Amino acid sequence: MKKIALSVLALGVISALLLAGCGTTSSTTAAAAKDPDTITIAWLPNNAGEDFKDTRAAIDKVIADATGKKVEDKLTTDYAIVIEAVSKGDAQLAFVGAQQYVEAHNKNPKVLPLVVNSGNSGTLSDAMYYSRFAVKKGNESQYQSGSGFSIDNIAGKRMGFVSPSSTSGFAVPTSQILSTFTKQDKWKNLTKDDLTQGGNGKFFSQVTFGGSHQGNAVNLLTDKVDVAAIDDVDLVSYVDLTSGKENTEGAVYTVKNNATAPFDKLAGAQFTLIKPIPVMNGPIMVNTGALTQQTVEKLTAALTSDTTTQDTKIFIPKDSKTKGFFNQPQHFLKVDDSWYQPIRDLK
């Protein structure tokens, strides 16, 4: 398998890692806040399913034990709901992707990253997951380039994104498309907005938003789209790698026989990766105007503690039946706003 060149985004990530280090959450905005009686944590559609209730409950318990407060989950069906809830303070916390964090911070500068999950090294140097262009198995020959694959032939296809506010399901793949195609005279004026809708004269013949990475993958496997932008972390519980190397061009993934909804009727269905792109992990973000600085510090200490790191319902051991968002040997690290500058720098 040939070595995949890092994208411009990945280079930005590495630069940001070197500059930002672990950072700390700013204390300037939280000092005058007042704690609510109940702390609310909002969850993206990808993470709001029944499969993830045990992990959500374990994180809720860490928050409750650290603060002495009741904790309530806000389960959502739309990325925009999470962004709006935290920026307004209706929810004080949320686990989100980098793009959702940037949008929430833009709406309210008091929204800051609290912690982020490390890479398997235990540091920020590999605190990444993958945004991936995928096609249904059997159609990959349309995207071959030499001995590998590329996105050179995706113009005119039916494209599936997750949400306009998704990092790996929209912001990163559209940036990659613009970087690739605006070098061509035909598409030199192409913009991100142009990629949100299809039709005659448009870059794509059709554009669909799946609402979640799971929904977008289902659209691909049921022939509603030709190409889908999907991440790895939100699908790991539903598919197995059956050919190639994890998160590389040509890797084939197969829906598990015991996959739960929305994949329960798709056992054995397969997709192939034509381009994977590394992306920095998203944070648990906090509205520092909606919690006191003391509470923010308690939450940071609790989430980065050894007790949390060793909680197998939060950091899931290999081969565990529990479905969650983080895996061993990862743990939470403090991080600051500047670490997400590469996302702001995307086209």
C-alpha contacts under 8 A as a table, 3 or more apart, distances in Angstrom:
res1	aa1	res2	aa2	distance
1	M	244	G	7.73
1	M	245	K	7.72
2	K	148	G	7.97
4	I	248	T	7.13
4	I	249	E	7.75
6	L	9	L	7.75
6	L	10	A	5.62
6	L	11	L	6.72
6	L	277	I	7.41
6	L	278	P	7.63
7	S	10	A	5.16
7	S	11	L	6.51
7	S	277	I	6.63
7	S	278	P	7.72
8	V	11	L	5.15
8	V	12	G	6.24
9	L	12	G	4.96
9	L	13	V	6.17
9	L	172	V	7.97
9	L	278	P	7.57
9	L	279	V	7.27
9	L	342	P	6.55
9	L	343	I	7.84
9	L	346	L	7.53
10	A	13	V	4.89
10	A	14	I	6.30
10	A	277	I	7.53
10	A	278	P	5.86
10	A	279	V	6.64
11	L	14	I	5.14
11	L	15	S	6.25
12	G	15	S	5.09
12	G	16	A	6.05
12	G	342	P	5.32
13	V	16	A	5.07
13	V	17	L	6.10
13	V	279	V	7.48
13	V	280	M	6.57
13	V	339	W	7.90
13	V	342	P	6.09
14	I	17	L	5.03
14	I	18	L	6.41
14	I	125	S	7.19
15	S	18	L	5.26
15	S	19	L	6.30
16	A	19	L	5.05
16	A	20	A	5.67
16	A	21	G	7.95
16	A	338	S	7.49
16	A	339	W	5.57
16	A	340	Y	7.66
16	A	341	Q	7.21
16	A	342	P	7.15
17	L	20	A	5.38
17	L	21	G	5.59
17	L	124	L	6.64
17	L	125	S	6.39
17	L	339	W	6.66
18	L	21	G	5.95
20	A	23	G	6.16
20	A	336	D	7.40
20	A	338	S	6.32
20	A	339	W	5.64
21	G	124	L	7.49
21	G	335	V	7.59
21	G	339	W	7.98
22	C	124	L	7.26
22	C	333	L	6.85
22	C	334	K	5.64
22	C	335	V	4.91
22	C	336	D	7.15
23	G	334	K	6.15
23	G	335	V	4.70
23	G	336	D	4.90
24	T	334	K	5.68
24	T	335	V	5.52
24	T	336	D	5.35
25	T	112	L	6.82
25	T	113	P	6.65
25	T	114	L	6.05
25	T	334	K	7.09
25	T	335	V	6.67
25	T	336	D	5.53
25	T	337	D	7.88
26	S	29	T	7.18
26	S	112	L	7.54
26	S	336	D	7.52
27	S	30	A	5.65
27	S	31	A	6.65
27	S	288	T	7.91
27	S	293	Q	6.42
28	T	31	A	6.42
29	T	32	A	7.05
29	T	33	A	7.80
29	T	110	K	5.88
29	T	288	T	5.80
29	T	289	G	5.88
30	A	33	A	5.35
30	A	110	K	7.71
30	A	288	T	4.42
30	A	289	G	5.10
30	A	290	A	7.39
30	A	291	L	6.34
30	A	292	T	5.28
30	A	293	Q	4.74
30	A	296	V	7.79
31	A	292	T	5.76
31	A	293	Q	5.03
32	A	289	G	7.32
32	A	292	T	6.75
32	A	293	Q	7.95
33	A	288	T	7.21
33	A	289	G	5.15
33	A	290	A	5.54
33	A	291	L	5.32
33	A	292	T	4.74
33	A	293	Q	7.41
34	K	289	G	7.94
34	K	290	A	6.34
34	K	291	L	5.59
34	K	292	T	5.43
35	D	290	A	6.50
35	D	291	L	4.76
35	D	292	T	5.81
35	D	295	T	7.76
36	P	39	I	6.36
36	P	290	A	7.63
36	P	291	L	7.35
37	D	69	K	6.55
37	D	70	K	7.08
38	T	69	K	5.89
38	T	70	K	4.89
38	T	71	V	5.64
38	T	72	E	6.84
39	I	69	K	6.61
39	I	70	K	6.28
39	I	71	V	4.87
39	I	72	E	6.24
39	I	91	A	7.20
39	I	92	Q	6.40
39	I	93	L	7.85
40	T	71	V	5.77
40	T	72	E	4.75
40	T	73	D	5.79
40	T	74	K	6.63
40	T	90	D	7.51
40	T	91	A	4.74
40	T	92	Q	5.67
40	T	93	L	6.41
41	I	71	V	7.46
41	I	72	E	6.39
41	I	73	D	5.20
41	I	74	K	5.97
41	I	91	A	5.64
41	I	92	Q	6.16
41	I	93	L	4.51
41	I	94	A	5.04
41	I	95	F	7.82
42	A	73	D	5.96
42	A	74	K	4.47
42	A	75	L	6.13
42	A	76	T	7.31
42	A	82	V	5.86
42	A	85	A	7.56
42	A	86	V	7.65
42	A	91	A	6.14
42	A	92	Q	8.00
42	A	93	L	6.27
42	A	94	A	4.58
42	A	95	F	7.02
43	W	46	N	7.93
43	W	47	N	5.90
43	W	48	A	5.69
43	W	73	D	7.31
43	W	74	K	6.14
43	W	75	L	5.28
43	W	76	T	6.16
43	W	82	V	6.78
43	W	94	A	5.95
43	W	95	F	6.14
43	W	96	V	7.47
44	L	47	N	5.40
44	L	48	A	6.09
44	L	75	L	7.04
44	L	76	T	5.84
44	L	77	T	7.11
44	L	78	D	6.89
44	L	79	Y	5.83
44	L	82	V	6.49
44	L	95	F	7.36
44	L	96	V	6.71
45	P	48	A	5.05
45	P	49	G	7.22
45	P	75	L	7.20
45	P	76	T	5.43
45	P	77	T	4.90
45	P	78	D	6.09
45	P	79	Y	6.92
45	P	211	G	7.27
45	P	212	S	5.89
46	N	49	G	6.98
46	N	212	S	5.26
46	N	213	H	6.37
46	N	214	Q	6.91
46	N	234	D	6.52
47	N	52	F	6.50
47	N	234	D	7.81
47	N	325	F	7.79
48	A	52	F	6.86
48	A	53	K	7.73
48	A	75	L	5.29
48	A	76	T	6.58
48	A	77	T	8.00
49	G	52	F	5.78
49	G	53	K	7.11
50	E	53	K	5.38
51	D	54	D	7.71
51	D	323	K	6.21
52	F	55	T	5.52
52	F	56	R	6.26
52	F	322	T	7.96
52	F	323	K	5.65
52	F	324	G	5.63
53	K	56	R	5.08
53	K	57	A	6.00
54	D	57	A	5.06
54	D	58	A	6.20
54	D	313	K	6.67
54	D	322	T	7.52
54	D	323	K	7.88
54	D	324	G	7.88
55	T	58	A	5.06
55	T	59	I	6.33
55	T	313	K	5.28
55	T	314	I	5.40
55	T	322	T	7.86
55	T	323	K	7.23
55	T	324	G	5.46
55	T	325	F	7.64
56	R	59	I	5.25
56	R	60	D	6.11
57	A	60	D	4.92
57	A	61	K	6.17
58	A	61	K	5.10
58	A	62	V	6.53
58	A	313	K	6.24
58	A	314	I	6.34
59	I	62	V	5.16
59	I	63	I	6.46
59	I	314	I	6.75
60	D	63	I	5.14
60	D	64	A	6.10
60	D	71	V	6.03
60	D	72	E	7.64
60	D	73	D	7.92
61	K	64	A	4.94
61	K	65	D	5.91
61	K	71	V	7.80
62	V	65	D	5.28
62	V	66	A	6.09
62	V	302	A	6.62
62	V	303	L	6.97
62	V	308	T	7.33
63	I	66	A	5.24
63	I	67	T	6.17
63	I	69	K	7.81
63	I	71	V	7.14
63	I	299	L	6.33
63	I	302	A	7.54
63	I	303	L	7.99
64	A	67	T	5.35
64	A	68	G	5.29
64	A	69	K	5.17
64	A	70	K	5.94
64	A	71	V	5.95
65	D	68	G	5.50
65	D	69	K	7.60
66	A	298	K	5.90
66	A	299	L	6.12
66	A	302	A	6.13
67	T	295	T	6.41
67	T	298	K	6.82
67	T	299	L	7.30
74	K	91	A	7.63
76	T	79	Y	7.50
76	T	81	I	6.67
76	T	82	V	7.00
77	T	81	I	7.67
77	T	211	G	7.39
78	D	81	I	5.52
78	D	82	V	7.23
78	D	211	G	6.53
79	Y	82	V	5.49
79	Y	83	I	6.58
79	Y	100	Q	7.54
79	Y	163	S	7.02
79	Y	165	S	6.24
79	Y	166	S	7.27
79	Y	211	G	7.88
80	A	83	I	5.12
80	A	84	E	6.05
80	A	165	S	6.91
81	I	84	E	5.22
81	I	85	A	5.96
82	V	85	A	5.12
82	V	86	V	6.28
82	V	94	A	7.21
83	I	86	V	5.61
83	I	87	S	6.08
83	I	100	Q	6.31
83	I	101	Y	7.58
83	I	103	E	7.01
83	I	104	A	5.18
84	E	87	S	5.22
84	E	88	K	6.03
84	E	104	A	7.12
85	A	88	K	5.41
85	A	89	G	6.03
85	A	90	D	4.92
85	A	91	A	5.21
85	A	92	Q	7.97
86	V	89	G	4.86
86	V	90	D	6.00
86	V	91	A	4.78
86	V	92	Q	5.57
86	V	93	L	6.45
86	V	94	A	7.07
86	V	104	A	7.10
86	V	111	V	7.40
86	V	286	V	7.38
86	V	287	N	6.18
87	S	90	D	7.86
87	S	104	A	5.45
87	S	105	H	7.24
87	S	107	K	6.18
87	S	108	N	5.40
87	S	110	K	7.97
87	S	111	V	6.41
87	S	287	N	6.73
88	K	91	A	7.60
88	K	108	N	7.72
89	G	92	Q	5.41
89	G	287	N	6.31
89	G	289	G	7.53
89	G	290	A	5.62
91	A	94	A	7.41
92	Q	286	V	5.64
92	Q	287	N	5.22
92	Q	288	T	7.87
92	Q	290	A	6.05
92	Q	291	L	7.06
93	L	284	I	6.76
93	L	285	M	5.57
93	L	286	V	4.58
93	L	287	N	6.56
94	A	284	I	5.47
94	A	285	M	5.45
94	A	286	V	6.83
95	F	282	G	7.37
95	F	283	P	5.96
95	F	284	I	4.19
95	F	285	M	6.30
96	V	100	Q	6.04
96	V	101	Y	6.44
96	V	282	G	5.55
96	V	283	P	5.90
96	V	284	I	6.30
96	V	285	M	7.26
97	G	100	Q	5.45
97	G	101	Y	6.36
97	G	166	S	7.02
97	G	167	T	5.86
97	G	168	S	7.93
97	G	281	N	6.81
97	G	282	G	4.00
97	G	283	P	6.59
98	A	101	Y	5.10
98	A	102	V	6.27
98	A	167	T	5.96
98	A	280	M	7.22
98	A	281	N	6.81
98	A	282	G	4.54
98	A	283	P	6.94
98	A	340	Y	6.65
98	A	343	I	6.89
99	Q	102	V	5.10
99	Q	103	E	6.22
99	Q	165	S	6.35
99	Q	166	S	6.14
99	Q	167	T	4.63
99	Q	171	A	7.01
99	Q	343	I	6.56
100	Q	103	E	5.11
100	Q	104	A	6.11
100	Q	165	S	5.87
100	Q	166	S	6.60
100	Q	167	T	6.98
101	Y	104	A	5.14
101	Y	105	H	6.06
101	Y	111	V	7.97
101	Y	112	L	7.77
101	Y	113	P	7.52
101	Y	282	G	7.52
101	Y	283	P	7.41
101	Y	285	M	6.93
102	V	105	H	5.11
102	V	106	N	6.09
102	V	340	Y	7.41
102	V	343	I	7.61
102	V	344	R	7.12
103	E	106	N	5.07
103	E	107	K	6.33
103	E	165	S	7.81
104	A	107	K	5.10
104	A	108	N	6.15
104	A	109	P	7.90
104	A	111	V	6.49
105	H	108	N	4.93
105	H	109	P	4.77
105	H	110	K	6.85
105	H	111	V	5.02
105	H	112	L	6.58
106	N	109	P	6.05
108	N	111	V	5.78
109	P	112	L	7.21
110	K	287	N	5.63
110	K	288	T	5.32
110	K	289	G	5.69
111	V	285	M	6.74
111	V	286	V	5.51
111	V	287	N	4.22
111	V	288	T	5.99
111	V	289	G	7.61
112	L	285	M	5.61
112	L	286	V	5.55
112	L	287	N	6.45
112	L	288	T	7.00
112	L	336	D	7.32
112	L	337	D	6.36
113	P	116	V	7.63
113	P	283	P	5.65
113	P	284	I	6.13
113	P	285	M	4.27
113	P	286	V	6.17
113	P	335	V	6.42
113	P	336	D	5.99
113	P	337	D	6.29
114	L	283	P	6.71
114	L	284	I	5.63
114	L	285	M	5.10
114	L	286	V	5.92
114	L	296	V	7.93
114	L	300	T	6.54
114	L	334	K	6.31
114	L	335	V	6.67
114	L	336	D	7.65
115	V	283	P	5.61
115	V	284	I	5.53
115	V	285	M	7.20
115	V	300	T	6.91
115	V	303	L	7.58
115	V	304	T	7.78
115	V	332	F	5.87
115	V	333	L	5.27
115	V	334	K	4.56
115	V	335	V	5.72
116	V	281	N	6.70
116	V	282	G	6.33
116	V	283	P	4.43
116	V	284	I	6.24
116	V	332	F	5.38
116	V	333	L	5.42
116	V	334	K	6.51
116	V	335	V	6.55
117	N	127	A	6.76
117	N	281	N	6.84
117	N	282	G	7.90
117	N	283	P	7.32
117	N	326	F	7.19
117	N	330	Q	6.35
117	N	331	H	5.44
117	N	332	F	4.41
117	N	333	L	6.16
118	S	121	S	7.34
118	S	122	G	5.23
118	S	123	T	5.19
118	S	124	L	5.40
118	S	126	D	7.11
118	S	127	A	4.77
118	S	281	N	7.92
118	S	330	Q	5.27
118	S	331	H	5.52
118	S	332	F	5.93
118	S	333	L	6.36
119	G	122	G	5.45
119	G	123	T	5.84
119	G	124	L	6.20
119	G	125	S	7.01
119	G	126	D	4.59
119	G	127	A	3.90
119	G	128	M	6.46
119	G	330	Q	5.76
119	G	331	H	8.00
120	N	123	T	7.51
120	N	126	D	7.02
120	N	127	A	7.61
120	N	328	Q	7.28
120	N	329	P	5.46
120	N	330	Q	5.19
121	S	125	S	7.68
121	S	126	D	6.79
121	S	329	P	7.60
121	S	330	Q	7.39
122	G	329	P	6.95
122	G	330	Q	5.56
122	G	331	H	6.48
123	T	126	D	6.69
123	T	127	A	6.85
123	T	333	L	7.80
124	L	127	A	4.77
124	L	333	L	7.96
127	A	280	M	5.87
127	A	281	N	5.61
128	M	278	P	6.16
128	M	279	V	5.26
128	M	280	M	4.33
128	M	281	N	4.96
129	Y	231	D	7.43
129	Y	232	D	6.77
129	Y	233	V	6.87
129	Y	278	P	5.75
129	Y	279	V	5.45
129	Y	280	M	6.42
129	Y	281	N	6.20
130	Y	168	S	7.06
130	Y	231	D	5.40
130	Y	232	D	5.76
130	Y	233	V	7.78
130	Y	247	N	7.11
130	Y	276	P	6.20
130	Y	277	I	5.43
130	Y	278	P	4.55
130	Y	279	V	5.62
131	S	168	S	4.52
131	S	169	G	6.70
131	S	172	V	6.95
131	S	173	P	7.03
131	S	229	A	6.75
131	S	230	I	5.94
131	S	231	D	4.59
131	S	232	D	7.09
131	S	276	P	5.78
131	S	277	I	5.09
131	S	278	P	6.30
131	S	279	V	6.69
132	R	168	S	7.59
132	R	173	P	7.70
132	R	228	A	7.94
132	R	229	A	5.53
132	R	230	I	5.32
132	R	231	D	5.68
132	R	232	D	7.55
132	R	247	N	7.73
132	R	273	L	6.55
132	R	274	I	7.55
132	R	275	K	5.70
132	R	276	P	4.23
132	R	277	I	6.09
133	F	151	I	7.95
133	F	173	P	7.49
133	F	227	V	6.64
133	F	228	A	5.72
133	F	229	A	4.80
133	F	230	I	6.62
133	F	273	L	5.90
133	F	274	I	5.66
133	F	275	K	5.12
133	F	276	P	6.30
134	A	227	V	5.70
134	A	228	A	5.29
134	A	229	A	6.41
134	A	230	I	7.14
134	A	271	F	6.32
134	A	272	T	5.47
134	A	273	L	4.39
134	A	274	I	5.73
134	A	275	K	7.27
135	V	139	N	6.52
135	V	140	E	6.26
135	V	220	L	6.95
135	V	226	D	6.17
135	V	227	V	4.93
135	V	228	A	6.51
135	V	271	F	5.52
135	V	272	T	5.41
135	V	273	L	6.50
135	V	274	I	7.18
136	K	139	N	5.77
136	K	140	E	7.08
136	K	220	L	6.36
136	K	221	L	6.06
136	K	223	D	7.92
136	K	226	D	7.21
136	K	227	V	7.67
136	K	270	Q	6.26
136	K	271	F	4.31
136	K	272	T	6.11
137	K	140	E	6.28
137	K	252	V	7.45
137	K	270	Q	5.30
137	K	271	F	4.54
137	K	272	T	5.42
138	G	141	S	7.35
139	N	142	Q	6.07
139	N	143	Y	7.99
140	E	143	Y	5.51
140	E	144	Q	6.78
140	E	272	T	6.69
140	E	274	I	7.41
141	S	144	Q	5.22
142	Q	153	N	7.21
143	Y	149	F	5.51
143	Y	150	S	5.77
143	Y	151	I	6.49
143	Y	152	D	7.17
143	Y	153	N	5.95
143	Y	154	I	7.69
143	Y	274	I	7.04
144	Q	147	S	7.19
144	Q	148	G	5.76
144	Q	149	F	4.22
144	Q	150	S	6.30
145	S	148	G	5.22
145	S	149	F	4.78
145	S	150	S	5.92
146	G	149	F	7.32
148	G	249	E	6.64
148	G	250	G	7.13
149	F	249	E	6.30
149	F	250	G	7.11
149	F	274	I	5.19
149	F	275	K	7.03
150	S	153	N	7.52
150	S	274	I	5.84
150	S	275	K	6.26
151	I	154	I	5.50
151	I	177	I	7.80
151	I	274	I	7.00
151	I	275	K	7.05
152	D	155	A	7.48
152	D	180	T	7.79
154	I	157	K	5.49
154	I	204	F	7.78
154	I	227	V	7.51
155	A	203	F	5.44
155	A	204	F	5.58
155	A	205	S	7.99
156	G	202	K	7.74
156	G	203	F	5.87
156	G	204	F	4.44
156	G	205	S	4.92
157	K	204	F	5.32
157	K	205	S	5.51
157	K	206	Q	6.97
157	K	225	V	7.90
157	K	226	D	6.08
157	K	227	V	7.17
158	R	198	G	7.88
158	R	204	F	6.02
158	R	205	S	5.49
158	R	206	Q	4.60
158	R	207	V	5.91
158	R	208	T	7.74
158	R	224	K	7.82
158	R	225	V	4.89
158	R	226	D	5.07
158	R	227	V	6.52
159	M	204	F	6.55
159	M	205	S	7.86
159	M	206	Q	6.15
159	M	207	V	4.88
159	M	208	T	6.28
159	M	225	V	5.58
159	M	226	D	6.07
159	M	227	V	5.11
159	M	228	A	5.99
160	G	207	V	5.89
160	G	208	T	4.81
160	G	209	F	5.83
160	G	210	G	6.75
160	G	216	N	6.21
160	G	219	N	7.46
160	G	220	L	7.41
160	G	225	V	5.72
160	G	226	D	7.54
160	G	227	V	6.03
160	G	228	A	4.45
160	G	229	A	6.28
161	F	164	P	7.77
161	F	169	G	5.44
161	F	170	F	5.74
161	F	207	V	7.40
161	F	208	T	6.16
161	F	209	F	4.86
161	F	210	G	6.27
161	F	216	N	6.62
161	F	228	A	6.11
161	F	229	A	5.40
161	F	230	I	7.67
162	V	166	S	6.30
162	V	169	G	4.81
162	V	170	F	6.39
162	V	209	F	4.95
162	V	210	G	4.83
162	V	211	G	5.07
162	V	212	S	5.28
162	V	213	H	5.85
162	V	215	G	7.78
162	V	216	N	5.93
162	V	229	A	7.06
162	V	230	I	7.45
163	S	166	S	5.09
163	S	169	G	6.59
163	S	170	F	6.36
163	S	209	F	5.60
163	S	210	G	6.97
163	S	211	G	5.62
163	S	212	S	7.22
164	P	170	F	5.84
164	P	171	A	7.33
164	P	196	T	7.84
165	S	170	F	7.00
165	S	171	A	7.33
166	S	169	G	5.02
166	S	170	F	5.24
166	S	171	A	6.31
167	T	170	F	5.67
167	T	171	A	4.87
167	T	172	V	5.92
168	S	171	A	6.27
168	S	172	V	5.36
168	S	173	P	6.72
168	S	229	A	7.20
168	S	230	I	6.77
168	S	231	D	6.00
168	S	279	V	7.20
169	G	172	V	7.08
169	G	173	P	6.77
169	G	213	H	7.03
169	G	229	A	5.06
169	G	230	I	5.53
169	G	231	D	6.84
170	F	173	P	5.47
170	F	174	T	5.81
170	F	229	A	7.06
171	A	174	T	5.50
171	A	175	S	6.16
171	A	346	L	7.54
172	V	175	S	5.14
172	V	176	Q	6.29
172	V	277	I	7.88
172	V	279	V	7.83
172	V	346	L	7.44
173	P	176	Q	4.99
173	P	177	I	6.22
173	P	229	A	6.73
174	T	177	I	4.92
174	T	178	L	6.16
174	T	192	K	6.35
174	T	195	L	7.22
175	S	178	L	5.16
175	S	179	S	6.10
175	S	192	K	7.56
175	S	346	L	6.00
175	S	347	K	5.41
176	Q	179	S	5.08
176	Q	180	T	6.16
177	I	180	T	5.16
177	I	181	F	5.97
178	L	181	F	5.32
178	L	182	T	5.48
178	L	190	L	6.88
178	L	191	T	7.08
178	L	192	K	7.41
178	L	347	K	7.33
179	S	182	T	6.11
179	S	183	K	7.31
180	T	183	K	6.44
181	F	184	Q	5.55
181	F	187	W	5.93
181	F	188	K	7.07
181	F	190	L	7.88
182	T	185	D	7.21
182	T	186	K	7.95
182	T	187	W	5.08
182	T	188	K	4.03
182	T	189	N	6.59
182	T	190	L	6.24
183	K	187	W	7.33
183	K	188	K	5.95
184	Q	187	W	5.50
184	Q	188	K	5.66
185	D	188	K	5.08
186	K	189	N	8.00
187	W	190	L	5.15
190	L	194	D	6.38
191	T	194	D	5.19
191	T	195	L	6.91
192	K	195	L	5.29
192	K	196	T	7.09
192	K	347	K	7.60
193	D	196	T	5.45
193	D	197	Q	7.85
194	D	197	Q	6.39
194	D	202	K	7.10
194	D	203	F	7.26
195	L	198	G	7.25
195	L	202	K	7.87
195	L	203	F	6.65
195	L	204	F	7.10
195	L	207	V	7.68
196	T	207	V	6.34
197	Q	202	K	7.47
197	Q	204	F	7.27
197	Q	206	Q	6.45
197	Q	207	V	5.15
197	Q	208	T	7.99
198	G	202	K	5.39
198	G	203	F	6.69
198	G	204	F	4.75
198	G	205	S	4.66
198	G	206	Q	3.99
198	G	207	V	5.21
199	G	202	K	5.31
199	G	203	F	7.91
199	G	204	F	6.59
199	G	205	S	4.66
199	G	206	Q	5.83
200	N	205	S	6.72
202	K	205	S	6.59
204	F	207	V	6.59
208	T	225	V	7.41
209	F	216	N	7.07
210	G	213	H	7.03
210	G	214	Q	7.89
210	G	215	G	4.91
210	G	216	N	4.28
210	G	219	N	7.09
211	G	215	G	6.23
211	G	216	N	7.00
212	S	215	G	5.06
212	S	216	N	6.09
213	H	216	N	5.04
213	H	217	A	6.15
213	H	229	A	7.95
213	H	230	I	5.43
213	H	231	D	6.69
213	H	234	D	6.41
213	H	235	L	7.27
214	Q	217	A	5.20
214	Q	218	V	6.28
214	Q	234	D	6.94
214	Q	235	L	6.47
214	Q	262	P	7.17
215	G	218	V	5.08
215	G	219	N	6.28
215	G	262	P	7.30
216	N	219	N	5.07
216	N	220	L	6.44
216	N	228	A	6.51
216	N	229	A	7.50
216	N	230	I	6.94
217	A	220	L	5.05
217	A	221	L	6.24
217	A	228	A	6.73
217	A	230	I	6.72
218	V	221	L	5.07
218	V	222	T	6.03
218	V	262	P	7.23
218	V	263	F	6.96
219	N	222	T	5.27
219	N	223	D	6.24
219	N	224	K	4.97
219	N	225	V	5.97
220	L	223	D	5.31
220	L	224	K	5.87
220	L	225	V	5.08
220	L	226	D	6.31
220	L	227	V	6.70
220	L	228	A	6.15
221	L	224	K	7.68
221	L	266	L	7.83
221	L	269	A	6.61
221	L	270	Q	7.18
221	L	271	F	7.23
222	T	225	V	7.95
223	D	226	D	6.68
225	V	228	A	6.86
231	D	234	D	6.33
231	D	235	L	7.08
232	D	235	L	5.52
232	D	236	V	6.08
232	D	247	N	7.69
233	V	236	V	5.49
233	V	325	F	7.05
234	D	237	S	7.31
234	D	325	F	7.60
235	L	238	Y	5.44
235	L	239	V	6.34
236	V	239	V	5.70
236	V	240	D	7.23
237	S	259	A	7.70
237	S	323	K	6.45
238	Y	255	V	5.87
238	Y	256	K	5.85
238	Y	259	A	5.22
238	Y	260	T	7.19
238	Y	263	F	7.13
239	V	253	Y	6.02
239	V	254	T	5.23
239	V	255	V	4.27
239	V	256	K	5.19
239	V	259	A	7.61
240	D	253	Y	5.44
240	D	254	T	5.31
240	D	255	V	6.45
240	D	256	K	6.38
241	L	244	G	7.53
241	L	245	K	7.82
241	L	246	E	6.83
241	L	251	A	7.25
241	L	252	V	6.03
241	L	253	Y	4.51
241	L	254	T	6.48
242	T	251	A	7.76
242	T	252	V	5.69
242	T	253	Y	5.53
242	T	254	T	6.33
243	S	250	G	8.00
243	S	251	A	5.53
243	S	252	V	4.91
243	S	253	Y	7.08
244	G	248	T	7.41
244	G	250	G	6.46
244	G	251	A	4.41
244	G	252	V	6.45
245	K	248	T	5.81
245	K	251	A	5.79
246	E	251	A	6.47
247	N	251	A	6.64
247	N	273	L	7.47
247	N	276	P	5.97
248	T	251	A	5.67
248	T	273	L	6.90
248	T	274	I	7.94
248	T	275	K	7.15
248	T	276	P	6.09
249	E	272	T	7.93
249	E	273	L	5.34
249	E	274	I	5.00
249	E	275	K	5.53
249	E	276	P	6.70
250	G	272	T	5.78
250	G	273	L	5.26
250	G	274	I	5.98
251	A	272	T	5.65
251	A	273	L	5.51
252	V	270	Q	6.72
252	V	271	F	5.75
252	V	272	T	4.51
252	V	273	L	6.64
253	Y	270	Q	5.48
253	Y	271	F	5.53
253	Y	272	T	6.49
254	T	267	A	7.65
254	T	268	G	5.56
254	T	269	A	5.64
254	T	270	Q	4.42
254	T	271	F	6.81
255	V	259	A	6.74
255	V	263	F	7.18
255	V	266	L	6.52
255	V	267	A	4.98
255	V	268	G	5.08
255	V	269	A	5.47
255	V	270	Q	6.41
256	K	259	A	5.07
256	K	267	A	5.50
256	K	268	G	6.45
257	N	264	D	7.98
257	N	267	A	4.79
257	N	268	G	6.66
258	N	264	D	7.06
258	N	267	A	7.33
259	A	263	F	5.71
259	A	264	D	5.20
259	A	267	A	6.89
260	T	263	F	5.64
260	T	264	D	4.73
261	A	264	D	4.79
261	A	265	K	7.82
262	P	265	K	7.63
263	F	266	L	5.12
263	F	267	A	6.96
264	D	267	A	6.55
266	L	269	A	5.55
273	L	276	P	6.87
280	M	340	Y	7.94
286	V	296	V	7.98
287	N	290	A	5.44
287	N	291	L	6.88
288	T	291	L	5.43
288	T	292	T	7.00
288	T	293	Q	7.22
288	T	296	V	7.28
289	G	292	T	7.45
291	L	295	T	6.29
291	L	296	V	6.63
292	T	295	T	5.23
292	T	296	V	6.34
293	Q	296	V	4.97
293	Q	297	E	6.15
294	Q	297	E	5.18
294	Q	298	K	6.24
295	T	298	K	4.96
295	T	299	L	6.12
296	V	299	L	5.17
296	V	300	T	6.20
297	E	300	T	5.08
297	E	301	A	6.16
298	K	301	A	5.19
298	K	302	A	6.08
299	L	302	A	5.11
299	L	303	L	6.01
300	T	303	L	5.35
300	T	304	T	6.13
300	T	334	K	7.27
301	A	304	T	5.38
301	A	305	S	5.98
302	A	305	S	5.16
302	A	307	T	7.95
302	A	308	T	6.99
303	L	308	T	5.88
303	L	309	T	7.89
303	L	332	F	6.35
304	T	308	T	6.73
304	T	309	T	7.10
304	T	331	H	7.00
304	T	332	F	5.03
304	T	333	L	6.02
304	T	334	K	7.60
305	S	308	T	5.45
305	S	309	T	6.39
306	D	309	T	4.90
306	D	310	Q	6.04
307	T	310	Q	5.26
307	T	311	D	6.32
308	T	311	D	5.08
308	T	314	I	7.31
308	T	331	H	7.95
309	T	312	T	7.97
309	T	314	I	7.63
309	T	315	F	6.53
309	T	330	Q	7.48
309	T	331	H	5.26
309	T	332	F	7.32
310	Q	315	F	7.13
311	D	314	I	5.52
311	D	315	F	6.15
312	T	315	F	5.09
312	T	316	I	5.01
312	T	317	P	6.36
313	K	316	I	5.79
313	K	322	T	6.80
313	K	324	G	7.25
314	I	324	G	6.64
314	I	325	F	7.42
314	I	326	F	6.38
314	I	327	N	7.68
315	F	324	G	7.55
315	F	325	F	7.69
315	F	326	F	4.95
315	F	327	N	4.52
315	F	328	Q	5.15
315	F	329	P	7.41
315	F	330	Q	6.79
315	F	331	H	7.25
316	I	320	S	6.56
316	I	322	T	6.93
316	I	323	K	7.54
316	I	324	G	6.61
316	I	326	F	6.20
316	I	327	N	4.49
316	I	328	Q	5.60
317	P	320	S	5.52
317	P	327	N	6.19
317	P	328	Q	5.36
318	K	327	N	7.45
318	K	328	Q	7.24
320	S	323	K	7.79
324	G	327	N	7.74
326	F	330	Q	6.99
327	N	330	Q	5.85
328	Q	331	H	7.55
335	V	339	W	6.99
336	D	339	W	5.95
337	D	340	Y	5.95
337	D	341	Q	7.56
338	S	341	Q	5.35
339	W	342	P	7.53
340	Y	343	I	5.59
340	Y	344	R	6.94
341	Q	344	R	5.05
341	Q	345	D	6.25
342	P	345	D	4.93
342	P	346	L	6.55
343	I	346	L	5.41
